[in-house]
Amino acid sequence: MAVLIWRKSSYSGDDGAECIEVALGFLSGVVPVRDSKDPHGPALVFPSAAWDSFIAAIQEGEFPA
């Protein structure tokens, strides 16, 4: 089993009230995502292509703040 290194968004506040964490580049073809408040809880796993499309849509402003 791979040991994942989780990363929280640099946009997250210090309290971590609404944060997710991702583990990028550790599992081939997928991106695990979890709730930072529950690090031992379940993780969602997205295909890498879907995650890349999601990040591109954010960067292009498709999801207004």
C-alpha positions in Angstrom: 0.0 0.0 0.0 1.3 3.4 -0.9 1.9 6.0 1.8 0.1 9.2 0.7 1.4 12.7 1.5 -1.6 14.9 1.8 -1.5 18.6 0.9 -3.9 21.3 2.0 -4.7 24.3 -0.2 -2.7 27.4 0.4 -6.0 29.2 0.3 -7.2 27.5 3.4 -7.6 29.5 6.6 -5.7 28.7 9.8 -8.8 27.2 11.4 -9.2 24.7 8.5 -13.0 24.9 8.8 -13.7 24.3 5.1 -10.7 22.5 3.8 -10.0 19.5 1.6 -6.6 17.8 1.2 -5.3 16.1 -1.9 -2.5 13.6 -2.5 -1.1 14.3 -5.9 1.2 12.1 -7.9 1.3 9.2 -5.5 -1.2 6.8 -7.2 -1.2 6.3 -10.9 -4.2 7.7 -12.7 -6.2 8.9 -9.7 -6.3 11.8 -7.2 -7.5 11.0 -3.6 -9.3 13.9 -1.8 -10.3 14.0 1.8 -11.8 16.3 4.5 -8.9 17.8 6.4 -11.0 17.8 9.6 -11.4 14.0 9.4 -8.0 12.7 8.2 -8.8 9.1 9.2 -12.2 9.2 7.5 -13.0 8.2 3.9 -11.4 9.7 0.8 -13.0 10.3 -2.5 -10.9 9.1 -5.5 -11.2 10.9 -8.8 -9.6 10.0 -12.2 -6.7 12.2 -12.8 -8.2 13.6 -16.0 -11.4 14.6 -14.2 -9.3 16.3 -11.4 -7.3 18.2 -14.1 -10.5 19.4 -15.8 -11.9 20.5 -12.4 -8.7 22.5 -11.6 -8.7 24.1 -15.1 -12.3 25.2 -14.7 -11.5 26.8 -11.3 -8.5 28.6 -12.9 -10.7 29.8 -15.7 -13.3 31.3 -13.3 -16.1 28.8 -14.1 -16.9 28.6 -10.4 -17.5 32.1 -9.0 -16.4 32.7 -5.4 
